């Protein structure tokens, strides 16, 4: 059975110390990916570098903070990045396809299914999809935020076997290797292990926008479709081929849960919550261990403004998110019925849309 990989390459690896794209490095990775393709491994590439390349073309030395400037840089840089990939893949008689996504493309059910169908069709046609966030049109409300997250959601979309995140670090270490060069490398761990978060740095480089923390969160997201994540240094010679040969490179983060059903994966891909529902201990137990729907009687407090069908987070008494789902009542309606049994909804609101606040089919544990 063929393996399916998502490969994410970060900005620090794609640019030549801020002087534009490092075409020799890109050529090398394309050669490795072409070799993987010849072995029968199906590939999707998630590439950073558009903003960094645009900055170079526009002669900017610092990453701007203004969204409109970032969008301008992305628009300029995307052209050069795609041209470079296409030219090098053509040398191996491989076609590429550009896929630009936003958070809205992944939370809208129909667009999510369309994106999944397109990616899978391209893979079946032996085309290498090159995926990036659509920075040119994305606003703060619809941005995914970083390509590590995007890569993990793409892994969910195509149900990848492996997500490879190439970075300028050797992998996940017990301490930040930029501060402690002798920090010990963690070669294998479980995706979603809370103990790892304390070891991760959330500080990005001058050209990037995220540290190891985003990569750990990406591994957790990817694990929901049964995908294993490998964090490795793109500076290692033939790093992709070494991974394919089973050699120990970087940090392997294994999924610990069974893959979620497709609809549950889609629910989990919602990264922006419209509100929060605070649950009592009984509701937490029912959701966590019985797999049942959330009823209004188990909710003690509602926070935020949302409408029927929007995504909300379910918070336990310790303030931790334990689940998320599509709510059947607005925030105003929920505030009126919280703490009451379903049999009282009609008396309180004058109508009943659904007996459940969130149906179990529209709820996923996190």
C-alpha positions in Angstrom: 0.0 0.0 0.0 1.3 3.4 -1.0 2.4 5.9 1.7 1.1 9.4 1.6 3.3 12.2 3.0 2.7 15.9 3.7 6.0 17.8 3.7 6.2 21.3 5.2 9.3 23.4 4.6 9.8 26.6 6.7 10.9 30.1 5.6 14.3 29.9 7.3 15.2 27.0 5.0 13.8 28.5 1.8 15.5 31.8 1.9 19.2 32.7 1.5 19.8 34.7 4.7 17.1 37.2 3.7 18.5 37.6 0.1 15.7 35.8 -1.7 14.9 32.2 -2.3 17.8 29.7 -1.8 17.3 28.0 -5.2 20.1 25.5 -4.6 18.4 24.3 -1.4 15.0 24.1 -3.1 16.5 22.2 -6.0 17.9 19.7 -3.5 14.6 19.2 -1.8 12.8 18.8 -5.1 15.4 16.1 -6.1 14.6 14.3 -2.9 10.9 14.6 -3.4 11.2 13.3 -7.0 13.1 10.3 -5.6 10.4 9.7 -3.0 7.8 9.9 -5.8 9.6 7.3 -7.8 9.4 5.0 -4.8 5.6 5.3 -4.9 5.2 7.8 -2.0 2.4 10.2 -2.7 3.3 13.8 -1.8 1.8 17.1 -0.9 4.1 20.0 -0.3 3.2 22.8 2.1 5.7 25.6 1.5 6.4 28.8 3.4 8.6 31.5 1.8 6.1 33.7 -0.1 6.2 36.5 2.4 10.0 36.2 2.8 10.6 36.2 -1.0 8.3 39.2 -1.4 10.2 41.0 1.3 13.4 40.5 -0.6 11.9 41.6 -3.9 10.5 44.7 -2.2 13.8 45.3 -0.4 12.3 45.1 3.1 14.7 44.0 5.8 12.1 43.4 8.6 8.9 41.4 8.5 6.1 44.0 8.7 3.4 43.8 11.3 0.6 45.4 9.2 -1.6 42.9 7.6 -1.9 44.8 4.3 1.9 44.9 3.9 2.1 41.1 4.6 -0.5 40.5 2.0 1.4 42.6 -0.5 4.6 40.8 0.2 2.8 37.4 -0.1 1.3 38.4 -3.5 4.7 39.4 -4.8 6.6 36.5 -3.4 4.2 33.8 -4.3 5.0 34.3 -8.0 8.7 33.6 -7.5 8.2 30.7 -5.2 5.8 28.8 -7.5 7.9 29.6 -10.6 10.9 28.1 -8.8 9.2 24.9 -7.7 7.6 24.4 -11.1 10.9 24.8 -12.9 12.7 22.3 -10.7 9.9 19.7 -10.7 9.7 19.9 -14.5 13.3 18.7 -14.6 12.0 15.4 -13.2 8.9 15.4 -15.6 6.6 16.1 -12.6 3.7 18.6 -12.7 2.9 20.8 -9.8 -0.4 22.5 -8.8 -0.8 25.6 -6.7 -3.4 25.3 -3.9 -4.2 28.4 -1.7 -6.4 27.9 1.4 -7.8 30.0 4.2 -9.4 28.9 7.5 -12.8 29.5 5.9 -12.1 26.9 3.2 -11.7 24.3 6.0 -14.5 25.2 8.3 -17.2 25.5 5.5 -18.3 21.9 5.1 -18.8 22.1 1.3 -15.5 23.9 0.7 -13.7 21.5 3.0 -15.0 18.5 0.9 -14.1 20.3 -2.3 -10.5 21.0 -1.1 -10.2 17.3 -0.1 -11.5 16.1 -3.5 -9.2 18.4 -5.4 -6.1 17.4 -3.4 -6.9 13.7 -3.7 -7.6 14.0 -7.5 -4.2 15.8 -8.0 -2.4 13.0 -6.1 -4.2 10.4 -8.2 -3.0 12.3 -11.3 0.7 12.1 -10.0 0.7 15.9 -9.6 2.6 17.4 -6.7 0.3 19.9 -5.0 2.1 23.0 -3.5 -0.1 24.4 -0.7 0.1 27.7 1.0 -2.2 29.9 3.0 -4.0 32.5 0.8 -2.3 35.4 2.6 -3.3 37.8 -0.1 -7.0 37.7 0.9 -6.9 36.3 4.4 -8.0 38.6 7.2 -7.2 38.1 10.9 -10.6 36.5 11.3 -10.0 33.8 8.6 -6.2 33.3 8.9 -4.9 29.9 9.9 -1.9 31.8 11.3 1.1 29.6 10.3 2.0 26.9 7.8 2.6 24.3 10.5 -1.1 24.4 11.3 -2.0 24.4 7.6 0.2 21.4 7.0 -1.5 19.4 9.8 -5.0 20.2 8.5 -3.8 19.2 5.0 -2.7 15.9 6.6 -6.2 15.5 7.9 -7.7 16.3 4.5 -5.8 13.6 2.7 -5.4 11.2 5.7 -1.6 11.3 5.3 0.6 8.6 6.9 3.4 11.0 7.8 3.7 14.8 8.2 7.3 15.9 7.9 8.0 19.4 9.2 11.4 20.6 8.2 12.9 23.4 10.3 16.2 25.0 11.1 16.4 23.0 14.3 17.4 19.3 14.7 14.0 18.5 16.3 12.4 18.9 19.7 14.9 19.2 22.5 14.5 19.2 26.3 15.7 22.9 26.2 15.9 25.5 23.5 19.1 24.6 21.6 19.6 28.3 20.6 20.1 29.0 24.3 21.7 25.7 25.3 23.7 24.1 22.5 24.1 20.9 24.5 20.3 20.4 24.9 19.3 16.7 24.5 17.2 15.8 21.4 14.0 13.9 22.1 13.9 11.2 19.4 10.4 9.9 20.0 7.3 10.9 21.9 3.5 10.9 21.8 1.7 13.6 19.9 -0.4 15.7 22.3 1.8 15.0 25.3 1.3 18.1 27.6 4.7 17.6 29.1 6.3 18.5 25.8 4.7 21.9 25.7 6.9 23.2 28.5 10.0 22.3 26.5 8.8 24.2 23.4 9.8 27.7 22.4 7.0 29.9 21.1 9.5 32.4 19.7 10.0 32.5 15.9 12.9 33.7 13.9 13.1 37.0 11.9 11.6 35.4 8.8 9.2 32.9 10.4 6.1 33.3 12.6 6.2 30.4 15.0 8.5 28.2 17.1 8.4 24.6 18.3 5.1 25.2 20.1 3.2 25.6 16.9 4.8 22.4 15.6 3.7 20.4 18.6 0.2 21.7 18.2 0.3 20.8 14.5 1.4 17.3 15.4 -1.6 17.0 17.8 -3.9 18.1 15.0 -2.4 15.7 12.5 -2.7 12.8 14.9 -6.5 13.0 14.7 -6.3 11.4 11.3 -3.7 8.8 12.5 -0.8 10.8 11.0 2.6 10.5 12.6 4.7 13.7 12.6 8.5 14.0 12.2 10.2 17.3 13.2 13.6 17.4 11.5 16.3 19.7 10.4 16.3 20.6 6.7 20.1 21.2 7.0 20.6 17.4 7.3 21.9 16.0 4.0 19.2 13.9 2.2 17.0 14.3 5.2 13.8 13.2 3.3 15.5 10.1 1.9 16.9 9.2 5.3 13.4 9.4 6.8 12.0 7.2 4.0 14.8 4.6 4.7 13.7 4.4 8.3 16.7 6.1 9.8 16.4 8.0 13.1 16.2 11.7 12.2 14.8 14.5 14.4 11.8 13.8 16.6 9.0 11.3 15.8 5.7 12.2 17.4 3.3 9.2 17.2 -0.5 9.4 17.2 -1.9 7.8 20.3 -5.6 7.8 19.4 -7.6 6.0 16.8 -8.2 8.2 13.7 -11.3 10.3 13.8 -14.1 9.8 11.3 -14.1 12.3 8.5 -16.8 14.5 9.9 -15.1 14.6 13.3 -11.9 15.6 11.6 -13.7 18.4 9.9 -15.1 19.5 13.2 -11.6 19.4 14.8 -10.3 21.6 11.9 -12.3 24.6 13.3 -9.6 26.7 15.0 -11.6 29.7 15.9 -14.4 29.4 18.5 -17.4 31.8 18.5 -18.1 31.2 22.2 -17.6 29.0 25.2 -19.8 26.8 27.2 -18.7 26.1 30.8 -19.7 22.6 31.9 -20.3 21.0 35.3 -18.5 17.8 36.4 -21.5 15.6 35.4 -21.5 17.0 31.8 -17.7 16.6 31.5 -18.0 12.9 32.6 -20.9 12.3 30.1 -19.0 13.8 27.2 -15.6 12.3 28.0 -16.6 8.7 28.8 -20.1 8.1 27.5 -19.9 9.7 24.1 -23.3 11.3 24.5 -24.7 14.7 23.5 -24.4 17.9 25.5 -27.6 18.9 27.2 -28.4 22.4 28.6 -28.7 21.1 32.1 -25.0 20.4 32.2 -24.0 24.0 31.3 -23.3 26.5 34.1 -22.2 29.5 32.1 -22.1 30.8 28.5 -19.5 33.2 27.2 -19.4 35.1 23.8 -21.9 35.8 21.1 -22.9 33.1 18.7 -25.7 31.9 16.5 -27.2 28.5 15.9 -24.8 26.2 14.0 -21.6 28.0 15.0 -18.6 26.4 16.6 -18.2 26.7 20.4 -15.7 25.3 22.9 -16.8 23.2 25.9 -14.8 24.1 29.0 -14.4 22.0 32.1 -14.5 23.4 35.7 -10.7 23.7 35.6 -10.9 26.1 32.6 -9.6 23.5 30.1 -11.2 22.9 26.7 -12.3 19.3 26.5 -14.6 19.4 23.4 -15.9 21.6 20.7 -19.1 21.4 18.6 -21.8 23.0 16.5 -24.4 24.5 18.9 -28.1 24.2 18.3 -29.1 27.5 20.0 -27.8 31.0 20.0 -25.9 32.5 22.9 -29.0 34.4 24.0 -31.1 31.3 23.9 -28.4 29.2 25.6 -28.2 31.7 28.4 -31.9 31.3 29.1 -32.0 27.4 29.1 -28.6 26.6 30.7 -29.1 24.5 33.8 -32.5 23.3 32.8 -33.5 19.8 31.5 -34.5 19.5 27.9 -38.1 19.0 28.8 -38.2 22.6 30.0 -36.9 24.2 26.8 -40.3 24.7 25.2 -41.7 26.4 28.3 -38.7 28.8 28.5 -38.2 29.6 24.8 -41.7 28.9 23.5 -40.3 26.4 21.0 -37.8 23.5 20.7 -35.3 23.3 17.8 -33.4 20.3 19.3 -33.4 18.6 22.7 -29.6 18.7 22.8 -27.5 21.8 23.1 -24.8 20.0 21.0 -25.6 16.7 19.3 -22.9 14.0 19.7 -22.6 13.8 15.8 -21.6 17.5 15.8 -19.2 17.3 18.8 -15.6 16.2 19.0 -13.3 15.8 22.0 -10.0 17.6 22.0 
